[in-house]
Amino acid sequence: MEDQRSSPELFLFLASTVHDMKNSISVVSGTLESLLAAEQAKASPQADPAYLQMAQMLYQTKRLNDNLIQLLALYKEVGKPGYPFDVQPQLVSQVIGQVVDQEKILLASKGIALETACPPELIWTLDEDLVIGVLAHAINNAIRYTRDTIRLSARQVGEVLELRVEDNGEGYTQALLDAGSAAMDGMAAGVNFSTNSTGLGLYFSSEVAKMHKHRGQGGSIALENGGALGGGCFILRLP
């Protein structure tokens, strides 16, 4: 008898449900961004409790949207092995610019500065949508840890593109550092109820990194402490 748990129909049903949820969350996020952008034009919007509540709502909807996007991407990898992996030469500064555009309203509503650094001429072959998803998730995660500044940077190190999301918080705990290592070993960290973390983001990021290959070398992710701002550092390396 066919195992119903792994049937194509079940995969399709779950993917369709996740897609509908993502679309609904995107509408909510877009509405909140419009409201916050209008409020940011006023004097001292952060003195308004309603503004702060909307900012928190936007942060949570972006976290949920991140998770749904990651689930869809992993479904396409597992449920549909033939799903195209679209790598194209990209101007890295433009990729970073798209991430900034996605995150600027949320960061402004939280009073967090976003610094960027990238050589203007740097071009790399990568899947634009997946990499933007990884970096946006890393920024949304850094919001939880930073004091008031996040730095998004890109540089070429040897034959590898290194993309970094850094904050000026107190740094990652040892448990999170271990979770980053586990993700690269192909293991999701599992649910951590004390931090409301499923480990999905790190697992997704590591899978995206590994999908990028050049001359037999795959990409990788890493978590560490220190960096340019002295806090937590998320690093995505692509060959």
Secondary structure by P-SEA (a helix, b strand, c coil): cccccccaaaaaaaaaaaaaaaaaaaaaaaaaaaaaaaaaacccccccaaaaaaaaaaaaaaaaaaaaaaaaaaaaacccccccccccccaaaaaaaaaaaacaaaaaaacbbbbbbbccccccccaaaaaaaaaaaaaaaaccccccbbbbbccccccbbbbbbbbccccccaaaaaaaaaaaacccccccccccccaaaaaaaaaaaaacccccbbbbcccccccccccbbbbbbcc
